[in-house]
């Protein structure tokens, strides 16, 4: 899952709720990538590179051919 966190995710209550929800979903086998909304707005090439790297690493770890875009 890709999460984009904005200002609403930085107060204590939201952080705790995000952690609890993330733990539940990770227990179901999902994996999280988190980015700040500022990174998405100002560093999109870096964000896309990180996503691509994650996909490559995942594909390698499960033994499937890498996807080419």
mmCIF file as gemmi writes it, N, C-alpha and C atoms, coordinates in Angstrom:
data_model
loop_
_atom_site.group_PDB
_atom_site.id
_atom_site.type_symbol
_atom_site.label_atom_id
_atom_site.label_alt_id
_atom_site.label_comp_id
_atom_site.label_asym_id
_atom_site.label_entity_id
_atom_site.label_seq_id
_atom_site.pdbx_PDB_ins_code
_atom_site.Cartn_x
_atom_site.Cartn_y
_atom_site.Cartn_z
_atom_site.occupancy
_atom_site.B_iso_or_equiv
_atom_site.pdbx_formal_charge
_atom_site.auth_seq_id
_atom_site.auth_asym_id
_atom_site.pdbx_PDB_model_num
ATOM 1 N N . UNK Axp A 1 ? 0.85 -1.158 0 1 0 ? 1 A 1
ATOM 2 C CA . UNK Axp A 1 ? 0 0 0 1 0 ? 1 A 1
ATOM 3 C C . UNK Axp A 1 ? 0.898 1.223 0 1 0 ? 1 A 1
ATOM 4 N N . UNK Axp A 2 ? 0.471 2.22 -0.714 1 0 ? 2 A 1
ATOM 5 C CA . UNK Axp A 2 ? 1.189 3.49 -0.705 1 0 ? 2 A 1
ATOM 6 C C . UNK Axp A 2 ? 0.329 4.48 0.063 1 0 ? 2 A 1
ATOM 7 N N . UNK Axp A 3 ? 0.932 5.092 1.074 1 0 ? 3 A 1
ATOM 8 C CA . UNK Axp A 3 ? 0.234 6.098 1.866 1 0 ? 3 A 1
ATOM 9 C C . UNK Axp A 3 ? 0.926 7.435 1.669 1 0 ? 3 A 1
ATOM 10 N N . UNK Axp A 4 ? 0.125 8.446 1.486 1 0 ? 4 A 1
ATOM 11 C CA . UNK Axp A 4 ? 0.64 9.804 1.401 1 0 ? 4 A 1
ATOM 12 C C . UNK Axp A 4 ? 0.106 10.546 2.615 1 0 ? 4 A 1
ATOM 13 N N . UNK Axp A 5 ? 1.04 10.956 3.463 1 0 ? 5 A 1
ATOM 14 C CA . UNK Axp A 5 ? 0.672 11.588 4.72 1 0 ? 5 A 1
ATOM 15 C C . UNK Axp A 5 ? 0.796 13.11 4.616 1 0 ? 5 A 1
ATOM 16 N N . UNK Axp A 6 ? -0.298 13.787 4.973 1 0 ? 6 A 1
ATOM 17 C CA . UNK Axp A 6 ? -0.298 15.239 5.016 1 0 ? 6 A 1
ATOM 18 C C . UNK Axp A 6 ? -0.33 15.718 6.453 1 0 ? 6 A 1
ATOM 19 N N . UNK Axp A 7 ? -0.604 16.984 6.626 1 0 ? 7 A 1
ATOM 20 C CA . UNK Axp A 7 ? -0.613 17.599 7.956 1 0 ? 7 A 1
ATOM 21 C C . UNK Axp A 7 ? -1.502 16.867 8.949 1 0 ? 7 A 1
ATOM 22 N N . UNK Axp A 8 ? -2.614 16.326 8.471 1 0 ? 8 A 1
ATOM 23 C CA . UNK Axp A 8 ? -3.549 15.671 9.388 1 0 ? 8 A 1
ATOM 24 C C . UNK Axp A 8 ? -2.972 14.396 9.984 1 0 ? 8 A 1
ATOM 25 N N . UNK Axp A 9 ? -1.87 13.887 9.426 1 0 ? 9 A 1
ATOM 26 C CA . UNK Axp A 9 ? -1.279 12.643 9.909 1 0 ? 9 A 1
ATOM 27 C C . UNK Axp A 9 ? -0.192 12.86 10.948 1 0 ? 9 A 1
ATOM 28 N N . UNK Axp A 10 ? 0.07 14.11 11.298 1 0 ? 10 A 1
ATOM 29 C CA . UNK Axp A 10 ? 1.21 14.374 12.172 1 0 ? 10 A 1
ATOM 30 C C . UNK Axp A 10 ? 0.847 14.673 13.621 1 0 ? 10 A 1
ATOM 31 N N . UNK Axp A 11 ? -0.439 14.786 13.937 1 0 ? 11 A 1
ATOM 32 C CA . UNK Axp A 11 ? -0.777 14.967 15.353 1 0 ? 11 A 1
ATOM 33 C C . UNK Axp A 11 ? -0.76 13.591 16.032 1 0 ? 11 A 1
ATOM 34 N N . UNK Axp A 12 ? -0.577 13.582 17.32 1 0 ? 12 A 1
ATOM 35 C CA . UNK Axp A 12 ? -0.355 12.339 18.065 1 0 ? 12 A 1
ATOM 36 C C . UNK Axp A 12 ? -1.467 11.32 17.837 1 0 ? 12 A 1
ATOM 37 N N . UNK Axp A 13 ? -2.707 11.76 17.927 1 0 ? 13 A 1
ATOM 38 C CA . UNK Axp A 13 ? -3.842 10.843 17.778 1 0 ? 13 A 1
ATOM 39 C C . UNK Axp A 13 ? -3.851 10.187 16.395 1 0 ? 13 A 1
ATOM 40 N N . UNK Axp A 14 ? -3.584 10.971 15.364 1 0 ? 14 A 1
ATOM 41 C CA . UNK Axp A 14 ? -3.557 10.422 14.005 1 0 ? 14 A 1
ATOM 42 C C . UNK Axp A 14 ? -2.417 9.441 13.814 1 0 ? 14 A 1
ATOM 43 N N . UNK Axp A 15 ? -1.271 9.741 14.401 1 0 ? 15 A 1
ATOM 44 C CA . UNK Axp A 15 ? -0.123 8.84 14.302 1 0 ? 15 A 1
ATOM 45 C C . UNK Axp A 15 ? -0.456 7.497 14.933 1 0 ? 15 A 1
ATOM 46 N N . UNK Axp A 16 ? -1.073 7.521 16.101 1 0 ? 16 A 1
ATOM 47 C CA . UNK Axp A 16 ? -1.447 6.282 16.791 1 0 ? 16 A 1
ATOM 48 C C . UNK Axp A 16 ? -2.473 5.505 15.964 1 0 ? 16 A 1
ATOM 49 N N . UNK Axp A 17 ? -3.479 6.193 15.435 1 0 ? 17 A 1
ATOM 50 C CA . UNK Axp A 17 ? -4.486 5.524 14.61 1 0 ? 17 A 1
ATOM 51 C C . UNK Axp A 17 ? -3.854 4.909 13.363 1 0 ? 17 A 1
ATOM 52 N N . UNK Axp A 18 ? -2.95 5.653 12.713 1 0 ? 18 A 1
ATOM 53 C CA . UNK Axp A 18 ? -2.261 5.126 11.533 1 0 ? 18 A 1
ATOM 54 C C . UNK Axp A 18 ? -1.455 3.882 11.878 1 0 ? 18 A 1
ATOM 55 N N . UNK Axp A 19 ? -0.751 3.916 13.006 1 0 ? 19 A 1
ATOM 56 C CA . UNK Axp A 19 ? 0.062 2.766 13.416 1 0 ? 19 A 1
ATOM 57 C C . UNK Axp A 19 ? -0.805 1.546 13.697 1 0 ? 19 A 1
ATOM 58 N N . UNK Axp A 20 ? -1.927 1.747 14.358 1 0 ? 20 A 1
ATOM 59 C CA . UNK Axp A 20 ? -2.827 0.632 14.664 1 0 ? 20 A 1
ATOM 60 C C . UNK Axp A 20 ? -3.406 0.034 13.383 1 0 ? 20 A 1
ATOM 61 N N . UNK Axp A 21 ? -3.861 0.886 12.479 1 0 ? 21 A 1
ATOM 62 C CA . UNK Axp A 21 ? -4.433 0.42 11.213 1 0 ? 21 A 1
ATOM 63 C C . UNK Axp A 21 ? -3.362 -0.279 10.376 1 0 ? 21 A 1
ATOM 64 N N . UNK Axp A 22 ? -2.164 0.312 10.349 1 0 ? 22 A 1
ATOM 65 C CA . UNK Axp A 22 ? -1.085 -0.289 9.579 1 0 ? 22 A 1
ATOM 66 C C . UNK Axp A 22 ? -0.726 -1.662 10.124 1 0 ? 22 A 1
ATOM 67 N N . UNK Axp A 23 ? -0.681 -1.823 11.425 1 0 ? 23 A 1
ATOM 68 C CA . UNK Axp A 23 ? -0.352 -3.11 12.044 1 0 ? 23 A 1
ATOM 69 C C . UNK Axp A 23 ? -1.375 -4.175 11.644 1 0 ? 23 A 1
ATOM 70 N N . UNK Axp A 24 ? -2.646 -3.823 11.683 1 0 ? 24 A 1
ATOM 71 C CA . UNK Axp A 24 ? -3.705 -4.761 11.292 1 0 ? 24 A 1
ATOM 72 C C . UNK Axp A 24 ? -3.515 -5.204 9.842 1 0 ? 24 A 1
ATOM 73 N N . UNK Axp A 25 ? -3.259 -4.252 8.968 1 0 ? 25 A 1
ATOM 74 C CA . UNK Axp A 25 ? -3.104 -4.581 7.552 1 0 ? 25 A 1
ATOM 75 C C . UNK Axp A 25 ? -1.817 -5.346 7.282 1 0 ? 25 A 1
ATOM 76 N N . UNK Axp A 26 ? -0.739 -5.011 7.994 1 0 ? 26 A 1
ATOM 77 C CA . UNK Axp A 26 ? 0.505 -5.758 7.84 1 0 ? 26 A 1
ATOM 78 C C . UNK Axp A 26 ? 0.335 -7.2 8.313 1 0 ? 26 A 1
ATOM 79 N N . UNK Axp A 27 ? -0.456 -7.391 9.358 1 0 ? 27 A 1
ATOM 80 C CA . UNK Axp A 27 ? -0.733 -8.751 9.833 1 0 ? 27 A 1
ATOM 81 C C . UNK Axp A 27 ? -1.482 -9.575 8.779 1 0 ? 27 A 1
ATOM 82 N N . UNK Axp A 28 ? -2.144 -8.895 7.86 1 0 ? 28 A 1
ATOM 83 C CA . UNK Axp A 28 ? -2.842 -9.56 6.762 1 0 ? 28 A 1
ATOM 84 C C . UNK Axp A 28 ? -1.928 -9.758 5.549 1 0 ? 28 A 1
ATOM 85 N N . UNK Axp A 29 ? -0.68 -9.302 5.669 1 0 ? 29 A 1
ATOM 86 C CA . UNK Axp A 29 ? 0.29 -9.512 4.602 1 0 ? 29 A 1
ATOM 87 C C . UNK Axp A 29 ? 0.56 -8.317 3.712 1 0 ? 29 A 1
ATOM 88 N N . UNK Axp A 30 ? -0.084 -7.199 3.994 1 0 ? 30 A 1
ATOM 89 C CA . UNK Axp A 30 ? 0.171 -6.004 3.179 1 0 ? 30 A 1
ATOM 90 C C . UNK Axp A 30 ? 1.454 -5.321 3.628 1 0 ? 30 A 1
ATOM 91 N N . UNK Axp A 31 ? 2.066 -4.604 2.705 1 0 ? 31 A 1
ATOM 92 C CA . UNK Axp A 31 ? 3.299 -3.874 2.979 1 0 ? 31 A 1
ATOM 93 C C . UNK Axp A 31 ? 3.04 -2.406 2.666 1 0 ? 31 A 1
ATOM 94 N N . UNK Axp A 32 ? 3.621 -1.533 3.474 1 0 ? 32 A 1
ATOM 95 C CA . UNK Axp A 32 ? 3.383 -0.103 3.338 1 0 ? 32 A 1
ATOM 96 C C . UNK Axp A 32 ? 4.603 0.635 2.823 1 0 ? 32 A 1
ATOM 97 N N . UNK Axp A 33 ? 4.34 1.586 1.961 1 0 ? 33 A 1
ATOM 98 C CA . UNK Axp A 33 ? 5.302 2.618 1.598 1 0 ? 33 A 1
ATOM 99 C C . UNK Axp A 33 ? 4.644 3.93 1.977 1 0 ? 33 A 1
ATOM 100 N N . UNK Axp A 34 ? 5.358 4.756 2.722 1 0 ? 34 A 1
ATOM 101 C CA . UNK Axp A 34 ? 4.8 6.037 3.145 1 0 ? 34 A 1
ATOM 102 C C . UNK Axp A 34 ? 5.625 7.179 2.587 1 0 ? 34 A 1
ATOM 103 N N . UNK Axp A 35 ? 4.909 8.179 2.129 1 0 ? 35 A 1
ATOM 104 C CA . UNK Axp A 35 ? 5.537 9.395 1.646 1 0 ? 35 A 1
ATOM 105 C C . UNK Axp A 35 ? 4.781 10.582 2.211 1 0 ? 35 A 1
ATOM 106 N N . UNK Axp A 36 ? 5.495 11.666 2.414 1 0 ? 36 A 1
ATOM 107 C CA . UNK Axp A 36 ? 4.811 12.888 2.844 1 0 ? 36 A 1
ATOM 108 C C . UNK Axp A 36 ? 4.193 13.548 1.619 1 0 ? 36 A 1
ATOM 109 N N . UNK Axp A 37 ? 3.144 14.306 1.85 1 0 ? 37 A 1
ATOM 110 C CA . UNK Axp A 37 ? 2.525 15.01 0.733 1 0 ? 37 A 1
ATOM 111 C C . UNK Axp A 37 ? 3.498 16.007 0.123 1 0 ? 37 A 1
ATOM 112 N N . UNK Axp A 38 ? 4.391 16.561 0.925 1 0 ? 38 A 1
ATOM 113 C CA . UNK Axp A 38 ? 5.381 17.497 0.389 1 0 ? 38 A 1
ATOM 114 C C . UNK Axp A 38 ? 6.346 16.806 -0.549 1 0 ? 38 A 1
ATOM 115 N N . UNK Axp A 39 ? 6.761 15.58 -0.209 1 0 ? 39 A 1
ATOM 116 C CA . UNK Axp A 39 ? 7.633 14.836 -1.112 1 0 ? 39 A 1
ATOM 117 C C . UNK Axp A 39 ? 6.927 14.549 -2.434 1 0 ? 39 A 1
ATOM 118 N N . UNK Axp A 40 ? 5.666 14.183 -2.359 1 0 ? 40 A 1
ATOM 119 C CA . UNK Axp A 40 ? 4.912 13.899 -3.577 1 0 ? 40 A 1
ATOM 120 C C . UNK Axp A 40 ? 4.79 15.161 -4.432 1 0 ? 40 A 1
ATOM 121 N N . UNK Axp A 41 ? 4.58 16.29 -3.785 1 0 ? 41 A 1
ATOM 122 C CA . UNK Axp A 41 ? 4.42 17.545 -4.521 1 0 ? 41 A 1
ATOM 123 C C . UNK Axp A 41 ? 5.739 18.084 -5.068 1 0 ? 41 A 1
ATOM 124 N N . UNK Axp A 42 ? 6.811 17.931 -4.294 1 0 ? 42 A 1
ATOM 125 C CA . UNK Axp A 42 ? 8.065 18.595 -4.651 1 0 ? 42 A 1
ATOM 126 C C . UNK Axp A 42 ? 9.159 17.662 -5.143 1 0 ? 42 A 1
ATOM 127 N N . UNK Axp A 43 ? 9.031 16.363 -4.893 1 0 ? 43 A 1
ATOM 128 C CA . UNK Axp A 43 ? 10.081 15.41 -5.262 1 0 ? 43 A 1
ATOM 129 C C . UNK Axp A 43 ? 9.497 14.187 -5.967 1 0 ? 43 A 1
ATOM 130 N N . UNK Axp A 44 ? 8.579 14.413 -6.887 1 0 ? 44 A 1
ATOM 131 C CA . UNK Axp A 44 ? 7.914 13.3 -7.545 1 0 ? 44 A 1
ATOM 132 C C . UNK Axp A 44 ? 8.887 12.321 -8.211 1 0 ? 44 A 1
ATOM 133 N N . UNK Axp A 45 ? 9.937 12.791 -8.896 1 0 ? 45 A 1
ATOM 134 C CA . UNK Axp A 45 ? 10.864 11.808 -9.483 1 0 ? 45 A 1
ATOM 135 C C . UNK Axp A 45 ? 11.475 10.883 -8.419 1 0 ? 45 A 1
ATOM 136 N N . UNK Axp A 46 ? 11.803 11.418 -7.261 1 0 ? 46 A 1
ATOM 137 C CA . UNK Axp A 46 ? 12.351 10.6 -6.171 1 0 ? 46 A 1
ATOM 138 C C . UNK Axp A 46 ? 11.299 9.601 -5.674 1 0 ? 46 A 1
ATOM 139 N N . UNK Axp A 47 ? 10.068 10.055 -5.484 1 0 ? 47 A 1
ATOM 140 C CA . UNK Axp A 47 ? 8.987 9.171 -5.024 1 0 ? 47 A 1
ATOM 141 C C . UNK Axp A 47 ? 8.797 8.017 -6.013 1 0 ? 47 A 1
ATOM 142 N N . UNK Axp A 48 ? 8.759 8.328 -7.289 1 0 ? 48 A 1
ATOM 143 C CA . UNK Axp A 48 ? 8.585 7.289 -8.298 1 0 ? 48 A 1
ATOM 144 C C . UNK Axp A 48 ? 9.766 6.325 -8.315 1 0 ? 48 A 1
ATOM 145 N N . UNK Axp A 49 ? 10.963 6.849 -8.104 1 0 ? 49 A 1
ATOM 146 C CA . UNK Axp A 49 ? 12.148 6.001 -8.026 1 0 ? 49 A 1
ATOM 147 C C . UNK Axp A 49 ? 12.061 5.055 -6.836 1 0 ? 49 A 1
ATOM 148 N N . UNK Axp A 50 ? 11.614 5.55 -5.697 1 0 ? 50 A 1
ATOM 149 C CA . UNK Axp A 50 ? 11.457 4.711 -4.503 1 0 ? 50 A 1
ATOM 150 C C . UNK Axp A 50 ? 10.422 3.615 -4.728 1 0 ? 50 A 1
ATOM 151 N N . UNK Axp A 51 ? 9.324 3.953 -5.379 1 0 ? 51 A 1
ATOM 152 C CA . UNK Axp A 51 ? 8.292 2.959 -5.679 1 0 ? 51 A 1
ATOM 153 C C . UNK Axp A 51 ? 8.853 1.902 -6.623 1 0 ? 51 A 1
ATOM 154 N N . UNK Axp A 52 ? 9.557 2.338 -7.647 1 0 ? 52 A 1
ATOM 155 C CA . UNK Axp A 52 ? 10.157 1.399 -8.596 1 0 ? 52 A 1
ATOM 156 C C . UNK Axp A 52 ? 11.156 0.476 -7.905 1 0 ? 52 A 1
ATOM 157 N N . UNK Axp A 53 ? 11.985 1.04 -7.03 1 0 ? 53 A 1
ATOM 158 C CA . UNK Axp A 53 ? 12.955 0.242 -6.289 1 0 ? 53 A 1
ATOM 159 C C . UNK Axp A 53 ? 12.238 -0.793 -5.428 1 0 ? 53 A 1
ATOM 160 N N . UNK Axp A 54 ? 11.18 -0.38 -4.75 1 0 ? 54 A 1
ATOM 161 C CA . UNK Axp A 54 ? 10.419 -1.293 -3.905 1 0 ? 54 A 1
ATOM 162 C C . UNK Axp A 54 ? 9.847 -2.443 -4.726 1 0 ? 54 A 1
ATOM 163 N N . UNK Axp A 55 ? 9.287 -2.121 -5.893 1 0 ? 55 A 1
ATOM 164 C CA . UNK Axp A 55 ? 8.711 -3.159 -6.744 1 0 ? 55 A 1
ATOM 165 C C . UNK Axp A 55 ? 9.794 -4.14 -7.185 1 0 ? 55 A 1
ATOM 166 N N . UNK Axp A 56 ? 10.95 -3.611 -7.598 1 0 ? 56 A 1
ATOM 167 C CA . UNK Axp A 56 ? 12.06 -4.49 -8.009 1 0 ? 56 A 1
ATOM 168 C C . UNK Axp A 56 ? 12.475 -5.413 -6.865 1 0 ? 56 A 1
ATOM 169 N N . UNK Axp A 57 ? 12.624 -4.866 -5.677 1 0 ? 57 A 1
ATOM 170 C CA . UNK Axp A 57 ? 13.029 -5.667 -4.52 1 0 ? 57 A 1
ATOM 171 C C . UNK Axp A 57 ? 11.981 -6.728 -4.189 1 0 ? 57 A 1
ATOM 172 N N . UNK Axp A 58 ? 10.711 -6.354 -4.279 1 0 ? 58 A 1
ATOM 173 C CA . UNK Axp A 58 ? 9.641 -7.31 -3.998 1 0 ? 58 A 1
ATOM 174 C C . UNK Axp A 58 ? 9.661 -8.446 -5.02 1 0 ? 58 A 1
ATOM 175 N N . UNK Axp A 59 ? 9.755 -8.083 -6.297 1 0 ? 59 A 1
ATOM 176 C CA . UNK Axp A 59 ? 9.761 -9.106 -7.34 1 0 ? 59 A 1
ATOM 177 C C . UNK Axp A 59 ? 10.952 -10.048 -7.163 1 0 ? 59 A 1
ATOM 178 N N . UNK Axp A 60 ? 12.117 -9.489 -6.838 1 0 ? 60 A 1
ATOM 179 C CA . UNK Axp A 60 ? 13.298 -10.328 -6.587 1 0 ? 60 A 1
ATOM 180 C C . UNK Axp A 60 ? 13.06 -11.266 -5.406 1 0 ? 60 A 1
ATOM 181 N N . UNK Axp A 61 ? 12.426 -10.754 -4.369 1 0 ? 61 A 1
ATOM 182 C CA . UNK Axp A 61 ? 12.248 -11.556 -3.149 1 0 ? 61 A 1
ATOM 183 C C . UNK Axp A 61 ? 11.288 -12.723 -3.338 1 0 ? 61 A 1
ATOM 184 N N . UNK Axp A 62 ? 10.353 -12.584 -4.282 1 0 ? 62 A 1
ATOM 185 C CA . UNK Axp A 62 ? 9.399 -13.677 -4.514 1 0 ? 62 A 1
ATOM 186 C C . UNK Axp A 62 ? 9.743 -14.468 -5.768 1 0 ? 62 A 1
ATOM 187 N N . UNK Axp A 63 ? 10.851 -14.109 -6.416 1 0 ? 63 A 1
ATOM 188 C CA . UNK Axp A 63 ? 11.336 -14.889 -7.545 1 0 ? 63 A 1
ATOM 189 C C . UNK Axp A 63 ? 10.576 -14.733 -8.84 1 0 ? 63 A 1
ATOM 190 N N . UNK Axp A 64 ? 10.031 -13.553 -9.075 1 0 ? 64 A 1
ATOM 191 C CA . UNK Axp A 64 ? 9.373 -13.329 -10.366 1 0 ? 64 A 1
ATOM 192 C C . UNK Axp A 64 ? 10.191 -12.325 -11.167 1 0 ? 64 A 1
ATOM 193 N N . UNK Axp A 65 ? 10.009 -12.365 -12.486 1 0 ? 65 A 1
ATOM 194 C CA . UNK Axp A 65 ? 10.734 -11.443 -13.351 1 0 ? 65 A 1
ATOM 195 C C . UNK Axp A 65 ? 10.348 -10.007 -13.049 1 0 ? 65 A 1
ATOM 196 N N . UNK Axp A 66 ? 11.349 -9.142 -13.113 1 0 ? 66 A 1
ATOM 197 C CA . UNK Axp A 66 ? 11.077 -7.732 -12.865 1 0 ? 66 A 1
ATOM 198 C C . UNK Axp A 66 ? 10.182 -7.149 -13.94 1 0 ? 66 A 1
ATOM 199 N N . UNK Axp A 67 ? 9.292 -6.293 -13.499 1 0 ? 67 A 1
ATOM 200 C CA . UNK Axp A 67 ? 8.415 -5.563 -14.408 1 0 ? 67 A 1
ATOM 201 C C . UNK Axp A 67 ? 9.202 -4.44 -15.032 1 0 ? 67 A 1
ATOM 202 N N . UNK Axp A 68 ? 9.013 -4.224 -16.316 1 0 ? 68 A 1
ATOM 203 C CA . UNK Axp A 68 ? 9.651 -3.067 -16.956 1 0 ? 68 A 1
ATOM 204 C C . UNK Axp A 68 ? 8.567 -2.088 -17.37 1 0 ? 68 A 1
ATOM 205 N N . UNK Axp A 69 ? 8.821 -0.847 -17.084 1 0 ? 69 A 1
ATOM 206 C CA . UNK Axp A 69 ? 7.848 0.198 -17.422 1 0 ? 69 A 1
ATOM 207 C C . UNK Axp A 69 ? 8.395 1.059 -18.534 1 0 ? 69 A 1
